[in-house]
Amino acid sequence: MSFTITWYGHATLGLETGGFKLLVDPYFKDNPSCSTTAESMNPDFILVSHGHGDHTGDAVSIAKRTGACVISNAEISKWLSKQGVNTHAQHLGGGHQHPFGYLKLTMALHGSGLPDGSYGGNPAGFLLTTGEGEKIYMACDTGLFGDMRLIGDEGILLAVLPIGDNYTMGPDDALRAVKLLQPGHVIPYHYNTWGLIAQDAQAWKQRVEAETETKVHVLQPGESLTL
């Protein structure tokens, strides 16, 4: 069994595993790095890591149109429920066996205020164990933290890490994160959306592959990787 992950630009990911379609931090409408439309998305589940507008983005409109269940922390789930969205609330360190696999929320060093100023709880990353036992770690918006080593102890096949700097880890700390996580593969994201977070992903790839045994996959917006 394999899974396919697609990067749509910024921090928006699509994931197909076990016959289910997941969408992570859907940000299409106002995303300058994305040419895909929200209307073309038909996920079964949506994962929202934190409350910022470039991550909650199109979650409400897509969920209402498709009936997708949105998985997020308790505070964001409550906020979404008030807008008529089907939700499943979790929290940091808590996991749940969903139809697509076992999903655990991990810590993330970031903020989480919602677009209307509401309290968005704690930001999170996602650690997914697929039905075939493959482990995918999506760090989401975060700075470097030492407990990434504990996440790496799980045996990560694929990590998706921000490299943009300013709002999240930059290339140097993302390289350190790879060394802590020791994943088989890594995809960089959350960069080049705006000039403020512009980075040379190919240069980062060369550094990572020179200093670790991890294989780096630099995707273009809309491009997919199957493992």
N, C-alpha and C positions, 0 to 999 in steps of 0.2 A: 504494500500500500504506500502511496506517496501523497504529498500535499503540495499545493501550489499557492505561492504568495505573490501578490501584486502590489507594487508601490505606485500610488496615484499622484505623488508629489506631496511635499511638506511631510506631515505625519500620518497621512491617510493610507491605510493598508486594506487589501482584500485578501481573504484566506479561504481556500476551499479544502476541506478535509472531511473524510467519512461521509461524503454525499451532502454536506452542509456548506452553505456560503456565509462567511462572516465578513463584517465590515468594521474596521477599527478607526475611531476618530474621524468620522466622515466630514470632510471639508472640501466641497467642490465649488459651490456657487461663487465665492469670493477668493478662491485660491488661484493666484496668478501663475502658479507652476503646473496647473492641472487643466487638461483639455477635455476630460471626461465629465459628463453631466451627472448630477444626482439622480435625474429621472431614469437613467440607464441602469441604476443599481437595484438589485432585487435580492437583498440578503435575507437569510433566515434569522440571523442574530446580529446585533450591533454592539460593539464594545466601546465605551467612552471612558477614557483614562482620567480626565479631569475637566473642570468647568470652563476653561478658556474658550472663547468664541471660535478660535481656529482648530478646535477639537470637538466641541459640541456641534458646531457648524450646521450641517444639514440632517442631523440625527432625527429631529422631530418630524420633518417633512417626509423623510424616507420611511421611518417607522410607521407613521400614520398611513402612508400609501401601501406599504407592503405587509403590515401587521407584524413586522420583525420585533422580537423581544430585545430590549436594550439592557445590557448588563453594565452596571457601574456601581459606585459606592452608594451607601444608603441615602446620603443627602442629595446627590444628583438624581438618583432613582426617584425620590419623592418629588423633586422639582419636575421631572419628566412626566411622572404619573399625573400631576395636576394639569398637564397639557394633553392628556388623553392617550399617553403612550404606554404600551405594555412593557413592564420592566421586571428585572430580577436584581435585587440589591445584595451586594456582598461588601466585605470590607477587608482592610489590609491583613494579610496572613491567612485569610479565610478562603477555602476552596470549595467548589461544588462540582458534582458530576453532571454536566450538561449532555445533551444528545451528541454533541460534536467532540466531547472530551472533558477532561478534568481541568478546570480553570481556577487558578489561584491569583489573588491580587497581591502584588509585592509593593514594597515601599518605593517612593520616588521623591526626590528632593526638588520641589517645585511649589507653585501656588495652585489654586483651584477655584477662584472666584468666578461665578457664573455671569453670563453677559448682562443680566439685568441687575447685577450687584448682589444677588443672593449668595448665601454661604454655600460653597461647593464641597465642603468636607476635605478630606486628605486626597492629594493626587496619588495615582497608582501606576504601576506597570502591570504587565500580564505574563504569567507563566502558564502555558498551555501544554498539557500532556494529551496527545491525540489518542484515538482509540487503538492505534498500533504501538503506543508507548513512546513516540517521538516527542521530544521536548523543545518547545519554541518559546523563547523569551523575548518579549517586546518591551523594552525598557521605558518607552514613551518619553515624555519630557522630564528629564532628570539631570542632576549633577552626579558626579562620581561619588560612590559610597562604598566603604570597605566590605559591607555585607554582600556585595555582588559575588564575593568568593563563595558564600554559602549557597547562593543561587546556582553558581557554577558546579557545586558539588552534586547537583541533581543530574548532571550529565547532559549539557545543552547541545542539541544538534544545530540549531539556528538561533542566533541572537540578532535583533534589530536595534541599532543604537543611534542616538542623535549625535551629530558631529558639528552642528552649526555654530556653537559657542554663543556668547551673549545671554541667551535665555536657557541654554542647556549645556551639557558637556561640549567642549570643543575637541578638535582632533587629538590633542595630547592626552586629555583625560579619557577620551573614548578608546585610545590605544591601551591605556592602563586598565580600562574596563575589560577589554578583550583578554588581557593577561590574567585578570581575576576570574573571569567567566570560563575561559578556555573552551569556547564553542567550536564545533566543527566548521561552521560557516557563519558569516556575519554580513548583514546588509546595513550600510549607512543611510540615515535619513534625517529629516528635520534640518535641511540645509538648502541654500540657493533659492529659497522662496522669495527672499528680499535681499538687497545688497548687504544689509546688516548681518546676515548669517551666511554669506557667500563662503564656500570652501572648495578646495580642490580634492574631490573624492578619489581621483586616481592616484594622487600623491599619498593620500592616507592609505589606500590599498597597498601601495608599495611598501610603506612603513610597517603596516601590520603583517604582511606576508614575509617581510625580512626578519621580523623580530618574534613571530609566533608561528604556530603550525596551522593557524586558522585560515580558511579560504575566504577571500572577500569578493562579494558580488556587488558591483556598482550598477544599479539599475537606473534606467531613464524613466520619467513619469509615464505610467501606463504599461511598463514592462514587467514581466513575470519571471519567477524562478520556481522550478519544480524539483523537489528533493524526495 
